[in-house]
Amino acid sequence: MAATGNLRCVVVSVDGSEESMNALKWALQNLRLRPPGEGDGPSSDPGSFVILHVQSPPSIAVGLNPGAIPFGGPSHVEVPAFAAAIEAHQKRITEAIVSHALKICAGSDVHVTTKVVVGDPKEMICEVAANLQADLLVMGCRSWGPIKRMFLGSVSNYCINHVHCPVIVIKDTPEQAESSEQKD
């Protein structure tokens, strides 16, 4: 089932999870972007997929800073090397996620761009979709139970209720959920 239309900008949010990569695969297989030359002026540009990754703010990771120095040392010392190591690690993770997503797109004959932003995923996904005037947001959804969802929140649920464009959420299938449980 291919969705045809005049899709100029489709944002696909990826976080490295199997669910988000499956959402990307679904979008590539089922959505048809606007071909080049349709429309007037800048709106005649061909449609594109924007692969969006939201990286956690370094301040969250810096909160894991080593504790106070015992026996009279300063109680609140930020270790710059620790913060730099966390940021470098986050950058490597982001590069791996984006690289994996681009490999998935490699076989498709579509225009793809990437965007990496730092912040709260719920808010940043909505903000980027608004700034790009996205026609559609596609994202995966983890099958968390009600307790985890209550404490951690659901990014997809937040986006459905706050973003100003249609949202397609690709849920994992029961087979995927079983295989991920077996890995744990």
C-alpha distance (Angstrom), angle and dihedral (degrees) to the residues before:
residue distance angle dihedral
M1 . . .
A2 3.78 . .
A3 3.78 117.8 .
T4 3.78 108.7 -140.5
G5 3.71 126.4 -167.8
N6 3.71 146.0 101.5
L7 3.81 97.7 -56.3
R8 3.79 107.8 165.9
C9 3.80 99.3 170.5
V10 3.78 127.3 18.8
V11 3.80 115.4 -178.9
V12 3.80 114.7 -154.6
S13 3.78 113.7 -168.6
V14 3.81 115.3 -147.4
D15 3.78 128.2 -175.7
G16 3.78 101.2 170.8
S17 3.79 94.4 -95.6
E18 3.78 121.0 128.2
E19 3.81 88.1 -118.8
S20 3.80 93.6 57.6
M21 3.80 92.2 47.0
N22 3.82 89.4 49.7
A23 3.81 88.2 52.6
L24 3.82 88.8 53.4
K25 3.81 91.2 49.7
W26 3.81 90.0 48.4
A27 3.81 91.7 51.2
L28 3.80 92.5 49.4
Q29 3.80 92.2 48.9
N30 3.81 99.2 41.5
L31 3.79 110.2 30.2
R32 3.77 126.6 75.1
L33 3.78 117.9 -156.1
R34 3.77 125.9 -147.4
P35 3.81 110.3 -81.8
P36 3.82 118.7 -123.6
G37 3.78 117.6 -84.6
E38 3.80 99.1 29.2
G39 3.79 116.5 124.7
D40 3.81 131.5 14.0
G41 3.78 130.7 -65.5
P42 3.82 118.1 -25.4
S43 3.78 89.2 -8.7
S44 3.81 87.6 68.1
D45 3.81 90.3 72.5
P46 3.78 114.0 114.4
G47 3.78 116.7 -97.0
S48 3.77 119.7 -99.2
F49 3.75 142.0 -162.5
V50 3.79 114.0 -126.9
I51 3.78 112.4 -154.9
L52 3.79 105.3 -151.3
H53 3.78 125.0 -164.3
V54 3.79 121.6 -178.8
Q55 3.78 114.1 -154.4
S56 3.80 119.5 -155.2
P57 3.78 114.0 -107.2
P58 3.82 112.7 -97.5
S59 3.82 88.9 -125.9
I60 3.81 89.8 71.1
A61 3.79 91.5 53.8
V62 3.80 92.5 42.2
G63 3.81 86.4 59.2
L64 3.79 84.0 73.3
N65 3.80 88.1 65.3
P66 3.82 113.8 141.8
G67 3.78 114.1 -88.5
A68 3.77 130.9 -103.1
I69 3.76 121.1 -56.1
P70 3.80 106.8 -102.9
F71 3.82 126.8 -122.7
G72 3.78 101.4 35.4
G73 3.78 100.9 -34.6
P74 3.79 121.3 137.7
S75 3.79 111.7 -67.7
H76 3.81 97.9 -146.3
V77 3.77 114.3 37.1
E78 3.76 121.3 151.6
V79 3.77 112.5 -145.4
P80 3.84 107.0 -143.1
A81 3.80 92.7 -162.1
F82 3.80 89.5 55.3
A83 3.82 92.1 50.9
A84 3.82 91.1 46.8
A85 3.81 91.2 50.0
I86 3.82 91.0 51.2
E87 3.82 91.6 49.3
A88 3.82 91.6 48.2
H89 3.80 90.3 49.6
Q90 3.82 91.6 49.7
K91 3.80 89.8 49.7
R92 3.83 91.5 53.0
I93 3.81 91.0 49.6
T94 3.81 91.4 49.0
E95 3.81 91.6 49.0
A96 3.81 90.8 50.8
I97 3.82 92.5 49.3
V98 3.81 93.8 48.3
S99 3.80 91.5 44.3
H100 3.82 91.1 52.0
A101 3.81 91.1 49.1
L102 3.81 91.5 49.8
K103 3.82 90.4 50.9
I104 3.81 88.5 55.2
C105 3.82 89.0 52.2
A106 3.81 94.5 45.5
G107 3.81 95.3 91.1
S108 3.79 94.1 48.8
D109 3.76 123.3 89.4
V110 3.81 95.4 -135.5
H111 3.79 136.7 113.7
V112 3.82 109.0 -104.5
T113 3.78 130.3 -176.7
T114 3.78 129.6 177.5
K115 3.77 130.7 -138.4
V116 3.79 126.9 -172.0
V117 3.79 120.6 -169.1
V118 3.78 133.2 173.4
G119 3.79 123.1 -129.8
D120 3.78 144.7 58.7
P121 3.83 106.5 -17.7
K122 3.81 94.4 -139.6
E123 3.77 94.2 53.9
M124 3.79 98.1 35.7
I125 3.82 95.0 51.2
C126 3.81 89.9 53.8
E127 3.81 92.2 44.6
V128 3.81 94.4 49.9
A129 3.82 92.2 46.0
A130 3.83 89.0 52.1
N131 3.82 94.4 45.2
L132 3.80 91.8 49.8
Q133 3.82 91.0 43.6
A134 3.79 87.2 -129.0
D135 3.77 118.4 -158.0
L136 3.80 91.0 -152.8
L137 3.81 140.8 8.5
V138 3.81 118.6 -149.5
M139 3.79 121.5 -169.6
G140 3.77 142.1 157.6
C141 3.77 125.8 -116.8
R142 3.76 127.9 -145.3
S143 3.78 117.5 -140.5
W144 3.77 98.3 -121.4
G145 3.75 119.4 167.3
P146 3.80 121.1 -114.8
I147 3.82 94.2 -95.9
K148 3.82 95.4 54.1
R149 3.79 90.7 42.7
M150 3.83 90.6 51.1
F151 3.82 93.2 53.9
L152 3.78 100.9 32.9
G153 3.79 99.8 31.7
S154 3.74 126.5 -138.4
V155 3.79 116.5 -89.6
S156 3.79 91.9 -161.8
N157 3.82 92.2 49.9
Y158 3.80 91.4 49.7
C159 3.81 91.6 49.2
I160 3.80 92.9 48.1
N161 3.79 88.9 56.1
H162 3.81 99.4 40.6
V163 3.81 111.3 30.6
H164 3.79 118.3 93.0
C165 3.80 98.5 -136.7
P166 3.79 134.5 60.7
V167 3.81 115.1 -75.6
I168 3.79 128.0 -150.0
V169 3.80 114.3 -162.6
I170 3.78 116.0 -163.3
K171 3.78 108.1 -153.7
D172 3.75 120.9 -157.2
T173 3.76 116.0 -105.3
P174 3.83 121.4 -116.3
E175 3.82 88.1 -106.5
Q176 3.80 91.0 56.6
A177 3.80 92.2 47.7
E178 3.81 91.0 51.0
S179 3.81 93.3 48.3
S180 3.83 92.2 49.4
E181 3.83 90.6 48.9
Q182 3.80 90.0 52.2
K183 3.84 90.0 53.4
D184 3.83 91.9 56.7
